[in-house]
């Protein structure tokens, strides 16, 4: 490398002039690749202009809340964290822009964490620098430059690429790269995905078709907005996200996923076809929804169909997260972005596999340290910290200490985002396992009110109710969750199997227990043992009992004590012990 030239890694800092900064601001705001809400765009303009004017006193949360978000003089950032939340999202909007459309922009505008004062950096033109040194090996300390909750990719001279993405290697992000742009699906393995919802097409000249097509499009967008970490866009429309929070919906060339469809009414029936594709036009999901029109209200019909599509795509174990999770299998741990860690946590929550606990916990702990304002990561960390107390995963940490750490994480998540569904579910989780059942159920109901389209939220409420003996209300929620799920989590079937046990419906119990056993858990094996024993399948019952005791010795020694860990009702506990005894289990203490 020649020493007489300025190199991008030089410690000398080159600051752009005010005119260059304003030109860059307008470049960002005019570029279709900068996908952000009107409020966040206004926030960006506000903080840049106030900084250039030297008004640092106006770069406070209260001033921004009043000037940008229309809050009144009584604005309290503690009870209304909108400025913190929107600042975090704006940082990600900027990171995503510089990773794609803004790759070659001459000036980088960023907002470092810990405040709202923007930072301006000159990005030298290719012709002004000598060829860079070869990048360090993947994962090396010199291979990455961290920035907020995302990262940006810069092209350098002589065709060499310096990949800058939260410690991830070039091999991930260069896969499918065209003309210097990051493949959207690959990029979304480490940052939240964008979903472009195109207007559904009316397939006939009937005015009702167009009315219904527009209604399904709008309702689908509104429904998907309930799912965290999805950025929604559509063509030529604008919808409300929450009170006081707007979102701009405009075409995006680099959308991770595109959803489109059609509507046709004929002979008293309506058919809605929908599909989702990725950036390479691969069809990842398609669905057909046929409904009778007779006696049906159009508004109720469009809501029903749109909610089914939203559930299929946005749910924790749905098409979008399943597709993204596949990209994580070969990535290093725990050096991932916050969003990637959240995806890993969903996988852990789905399977409860012991071997996933430590890498997932470490990943989330690193994520909240890097981005203390990421509510979703704090919420998922609540579950992991709770499991440390429930199952003794962290040696030397008492159950009480683990629960306190979990509670701190859940409270932090809800303080950052009072409507965060995962935070509400996580605090419901804590309340249940600390014996406050009424509060647990109330929080679970609040979560379902916040996102009525999420099967996992339905299942959590159903489980909270049924495990305390309220099967009449809880089981319908569990069955609805199963019905709405693309790939139901195995634990959804635990309480369904126990409900059949209480009714002495053993063939149905066996069917539910077999579906639950996909998680390989000891609880599932205990339910299989009971069902097989009641049906006279002694060899299968013996095998299930042996696996049950091997996977969780406490369950093999004292089933009542093991189920008490989950705070089941006395009635359920007695039925479990009786069923295991009938299957051939005998207490080692006898």
MARRO-107856 format. One record per residue (C-alpha): x, y, z. Coordinates in steps of 0.25 Angstrom, whole numbers, padded with zeros to 4 digits, always signed. Layout:
MARRO-107856
XYZ ...
//
This chain:
MARRO-107856
+0000+0000+0000 +0006+0014-0004 +0008+0023+0008 +0006+0036+0001 -0009+0034-0001 -0020+0035+0008 -0026+0022+0012 -0040+0020+0017 -0035+0013+0029 -0026+0025+0032 -0029+0032+0046 -0030+0046+0040 -0044+0050+0040 -0050+0057+0028 -0063+0065+0030 -0072+0069+0019 -0077+0083+0018 -0091+0088+0021 -0094+0089+0006 -0090+0074+0004 -0097+0070+0016 -0110+0076+0012 -0108+0071-0002 -0107+0057+0004 -0119+0059+0012 -0127+0062+0000 -0121+0050-0008 -0125+0041+0003 -0139+0046+0004 -0142+0046-0011 -0136+0032-0013 -0146+0021-0014 -0136+0012-0007 -0138+0019+0006 -0150+0013+0012 -0155+0020+0024 -0168+0026+0030 -0171+0041+0028 -0169+0043+0043 -0155+0037+0042 -0152+0045+0030 -0156+0058+0037 -0148+0054+0049 -0135+0052+0040 -0137+0065+0034 -0139+0072+0047 -0127+0066+0054 -0118+0069+0042 -0123+0084+0041 -0122+0086+0056 -0108+0081+0056 -0104+0089+0044 -0110+0102+0051 -0102+0099+0064 -0115+0097+0072 -0110+0085+0081 -0121+0089+0091 -0132+0084+0081 -0126+0070+0080 -0133+0065+0092 -0144+0055+0093 -0154+0065+0098 -0151+0075+0087 -0152+0065+0076 -0165+0059+0082 -0171+0073+0081 -0165+0077+0068 -0166+0064+0060 -0177+0055+0066 -0187+0066+0070 -0186+0063+0085 -0191+0074+0094 -0185+0081+0106 -0188+0070+0115 -0180+0060+0107 -0173+0050+0116 -0162+0041+0110 -0164+0031+0121 -0178+0027+0118 -0177+0030+0103 -0164+0025+0097 -0167+0029+0083 -0155+0037+0081 -0145+0026+0085 -0153+0015+0077 -0153+0024+0065 -0138+0027+0066 -0135+0013+0067 -0143+0010+0054 -0137+0022+0047 -0123+0017+0050 -0127+0003+0043 -0133+0011+0032 -0120+0018+0029 -0112+0005+0031 -0121-0002+0021 -0120+0010+0011 -0105+0010+0011 -0104-0005+0010 -0112-0004-0003 -0116+0009-0011 -0106+0018-0004 -0094+0009-0005 -0086+0019-0014 -0091+0032-0007 -0080+0042-0004 -0085+0045+0010 -0090+0036+0021 -0100+0041+0031 -0102+0033+0043 -0108+0035+0057 -0099+0029+0068 -0106+0022+0079 -0107+0029+0092 -0113+0042+0086 -0119+0048+0074 -0108+0057+0069 -0104+0052+0055 -0090+0049+0050 -0085+0052+0036 -0074+0045+0030 -0067+0047+0016 -0066+0034+0008 -0055+0036-0002 -0057+0034-0016 -0051+0022-0022 -0041+0030-0031 -0035+0037-0019 -0030+0025-0011 -0020+0014-0014 -0025-0001-0014 -0028-0006+0000 -0021-0017+0007 -0028-0030+0005 -0039-0032+0015 -0036-0040+0028 -0041-0054+0029 -0056-0056+0031 -0060-0053+0046 -0046-0046+0048 -0046-0034+0057 -0042-0025+0046 -0052-0030+0036 -0064-0022+0042 -0068-0008+0046 -0080-0008+0055 -0091+0003+0054 -0104+0003+0061 -0113-0008+0059 -0109-0011+0044 -0097-0009+0035 -0093-0004+0022 -0086-0009+0010 -0075-0001+0002 -0069-0004-0011 -0054+0000-0012 -0044+0001-0023 -0039-0010-0033 -0052-0017-0031 -0049-0022-0016 -0061-0021-0007 -0060-0017+0008 -0071-0024+0015 -0076-0017+0027 -0087-0025+0034 -0087-0027+0049 -0076-0037+0049 -0082-0046+0038 -0073-0051+0027 -0073-0047+0012 -0078-0060+0008 -0092-0058+0013 -0095-0045+0008 -0088-0046-0006 -0097-0058-0009 -0107-0054-0020 -0100-0040-0021 -0103-0033-0034 -0097-0019-0038 -0092-0016-0024 -0105-0019-0017 -0107-0029-0005 -0117-0040-0008 -0129-0036+0000 -0132-0049+0006 -0117-0051+0010 -0117-0037+0016 -0130-0040+0024 -0123-0051+0032 -0116-0040+0039 -0126-0029+0038 -0141-0028+0038 -0148-0031+0025 -0156-0022+0016 -0169-0027+0011 -0175-0021-0002 -0190-0023-0003 -0195-0020-0017 -0210-0016-0019 -0218-0029-0021 -0224-0030-0035 -0238-0030-0038 -0240-0042-0049 -0254-0037-0054 -0261-0024-0058 -0270-0025-0046 -0269-0013-0037 -0270-0022-0024 -0257-0029-0029 -0249-0016-0028 -0255-0012-0015 -0252-0026-0009 -0238-0026-0015 -0235-0012-0009 -0240-0016+0004 -0232-0029+0005 -0219-0021+0001 -0221-0010+0012 -0226-0020+0022 -0214-0029+0020 -0204-0018+0021 -0211-0014+0034 -0211-0028+0039 -0196-0030+0036 -0192-0018+0043 -0196-0024+0056 -0184-0034+0055 -0170-0028+0060 -0158-0026+0051 -0166-0026+0038 -0165-0013+0030 -0177-0012+0021 -0178-0005+0007 -0189-0004-0003 -0191+0004-0016 -0198+0018-0015 -0204+0016-0001 -0202+0021+0013 -0208+0014+0026 -0207+0017+0040 -0198+0008+0049 -0202+0012+0063 -0207+0025+0069 -0197+0036+0066 -0188+0027+0057 -0189+0028+0042 -0183+0019+0032 -0180+0022+0018 -0183+0011+0008 -0176+0013-0005 -0170+0003-0016 -0157-0003-0012 -0147-0009-0022 -0140-0016-0011 -0152-0022-0004 -0148-0036+0003 -0162-0041+0000 -0173-0038-0009 -0188-0041-0007 -0198-0040-0018 -0211-0047-0022 -0224-0046-0029 -0239-0046-0026 -0250-0052-0034 -0265-0053-0031 -0274-0063-0038 -0287-0070-0036 -0289-0065-0022 -0274-0069-0018 -0261-0061-0016 -0248-0067-0019 -0235-0060-0014 -0222-0065-0019 -0209-0060-0012 -0194-0063-0013 -0181-0058-0007 -0168-0057-0015 -0154-0054-0011 -0144-0044-0018 -0141-0055-0029 -0156-0057-0032 -0156-0071-0025 -0170-0074-0020 -0169-0077-0005 -0183-0078-0002 -0197-0078-0009 -0211-0079-0003 -0225-0080-0009 -0237-0075-0001 -0251-0079-0006 -0263-0073+0002 -0278-0073-0001 -0283-0059-0002 -0298-0062+0001 -0301-0054+0014 -0287-0050+0016 -0283-0036+0019 -0271-0031+0010 -0264-0024+0022 -0264-0037+0030 -0260-0045+0018 -0248-0037+0014 -0244-0037+0029 -0245-0052+0030 -0237-0054+0018 -0226-0044+0020 -0224-0049+0035 -0222-0063+0030 -0211-0058+0020 -0205-0049+0030 -0204-0061+0040 -0198-0070+0030 -0187-0060+0026 -0184-0053+0039 -0186-0062+0050 -0173-0066+0058 -0172-0080+0051 -0178-0075+0038 -0173-0074+0024 -0165-0061+0026 -0157-0065+0039 -0155-0079+0034 -0149-0075+0021 -0140-0065+0028 -0136-0075+0039 -0131-0084+0028 -0120-0074+0025 -0115-0075+0039 -0111-0089+0040 -0096-0087+0036 -0094-0073+0043 -0084-0072+0054 -0089-0070+0069 -0091-0061+0076 -0086-0050+0067 -0099-0048+0060 -0108-0036+0059 -0120-0034+0068 -0130-0038+0058 -0122-0051+0055 -0122-0054+0070 -0137-0052+0071 -0139-0062+0060 -0130-0072+0067 -0138-0070+0080 -0151-0073+0072 -0145-0086+0068 -0141-0089+0082 -0155-0085+0088 -0161-0094+0077 -0152-0107+0080 -0147-0104+0095 -0135-0112+0091 -0125-0111+0102 -0113-0110+0093 -0119-0097+0087 -0120-0091+0100 -0105-0086+0102 -0102-0080+0088 -0116-0074+0087 -0115-0067+0101 -0101-0062+0098 -0105-0057+0085 -0117-0049+0091 -0108-0044+0103 -0098-0038+0092 -0110-0033+0084 -0116-0024+0096 -0102-0020+0100 -0099-0015+0085 -0113-0009+0084 -0120-0006+0098 -0132-0001+0091 -0136-0013+0083 -0149-0017+0090 -0151-0030+0083 -0137-0035+0087 -0140-0032+0102 -0153-0039+0101 -0147-0052+0095 -0136-0051+0105 -0147-0051+0116 -0150-0066+0112 -0136-0070+0112 -0133-0064+0126 -0146-0071+0131 -0141-0084+0126 -0128-0083+0134 -0137-0082+0146 -0147-0093+0143 -0136-0103+0138 -0124-0099+0145 -0116-0096+0132 -0107-0086+0138 -0098-0092+0149 -0097-0084+0162 -0109-0075+0158 -0121-0077+0168 -0135-0079+0163 -0139-0066+0169 -0127-0058+0163 -0130-0064+0149 -0145-0060+0150 -0141-0046+0155 -0132-0044+0143 -0143-0049+0134 -0153-0039+0140 -0143-0028+0138 -0142-0032+0123 -0157-0032+0121 -0159-0019+0128 -0148-0013+0120 -0155-0018+0107 -0169-0013+0111 -0163+0001+0115 -0156+0002+0101 -0169-0002+0094 -0182-0002+0102 -0189-0010+0091 -0178-0020+0088 -0186-0033+0087 -0173-0042+0091 -0171-0033+0103 -0185-0035+0108 -0184-0050+0106 -0171-0051+0113 -0176-0043+0125 -0188-0053+0125 -0179-0064+0125 -0171-0059+0137 -0184-0056+0144 -0189-0070+0142 -0176-0077+0147 -0176-0068+0159 -0190-0072+0163 -0198-0059+0159 -0207-0066+0150 -0218-0055+0149 -0207-0045+0144 -0201-0056+0135 -0215-0058+0128 -0218-0043+0127 -0204-0040+0121 -0207-0051+0111 -0220-0045+0107 -0214-0031+0105 -0204-0038+0096 -0215-0044+0088 -0222-0031+0087 -0209-0025+0082 -0208-0035+0071 -0220-0044+0068 -0214-0050+0056 -0202-0057+0063 -0205-0072+0066 -0194-0073+0076 -0201-0062+0084 -0214-0070+0084 -0206-0082+0088 -0200-0075+0100 -0213-0070+0105 -0219-0083+0103 -0208-0090+0110 -0209-0080+0122 -0224-0083+0124 -0224-0098+0122 -0212-0101+0130 -0219-0095+0142 -0232-0104+0139 -0240-0094+0130 -0240-0104+0118 -0254-0099+0113 -0248-0085+0110 -0233-0089+0108 -0234-0101+0098 -0242-0093+0087 -0230-0084+0087 -0220-0095+0086 -0228-0101+0074 -0229-0088+0067 -0214-0086+0068 -0212-0100+0062 -0222-0097+0051 -0216-0084+0047 -0201-0089+0048 -0193-0093+0036 -0185-0102+0044 -0190-0102+0059 -0180-0103+0070 -0180-0116+0077 -0184-0110+0090 -0197-0105+0085 -0202-0120+0086 -0198-0122+0100 -0210-0116+0106 -0219-0122+0095 -0214-0136+0099 -0216-0133+0114 -0230-0129+0111 -0233-0142+0104 -0227-0149+0116 -0236-0142+0126 -0248-0147+0117 -0242-0161+0116 -0241-0159+0100 -0229-0167+0099 -0228-0169+0083 -0229-0154+0082 -0219-0152+0093 -0209-0161+0086 -0211-0154+0073 -0208-0140+0080 -0197-0146+0088 -0190-0151+0075 -0191-0138+0069 -0185-0132+0082 -0173-0142+0082 -0167-0135+0070 -0160-0126+0080 -0153-0139+0087 -0157-0133+0101 -0159-0142+0113 -0173-0136+0115 -0177-0141+0101 -0171-0155+0105 -0180-0155+0118 -0192-0152+0110 -0189-0163+0100 -0187-0173+0111 -0200-0170+0117 -0208-0171+0104 -0201-0184+0100 -0203-0190+0114 -0217-0187+0114 -0219-0193+0100 -0211-0205+0104 -0199-0203+0095 -0189-0207+0106 -0176-0208+0098 -0178-0193+0093 -0182-0189+0107 -0169-0195+0113 -0161-0188+0102 -0167-0175+0105 -0165-0176+0120 -0151-0180+0118 -0148-0167+0109 -0156-0159+0119 -0147-0162+0131 -0135-0161+0122 -0138-0147+0117 -0142-0142+0130 -0139-0150+0143 -0148-0142+0152 -0160-0146+0143 -0155-0161+0144 -0154-0160+0159 -0166-0151+0163 -0175-0147+0152 -0184-0138+0161 -0172-0130+0165 -0167-0129+0150 -0181-0124+0146 -0181-0114+0158 -0170-0107+0151 -0180-0103+0141 -0190-0099+0151 -0201-0109+0146 -0214-0110+0154 -0215-0121+0165 -0226-0128+0156 -0216-0129+0144 -0205-0133+0153 -0213-0144+0159 -0218-0149+0145 -0203-0149+0140 -0198-0158+0152 -0210-0167+0151 -0208-0169+0136 -0193-0171+0137 -0195-0182+0148 -0205-0189+0139 -0195-0188+0128 -0185-0196+0137 -0177-0185+0144 -0174-0188+0158 -0167-0178+0168 -0153-0181+0171 -0155-0178+0185 -0165-0189+0188 
//
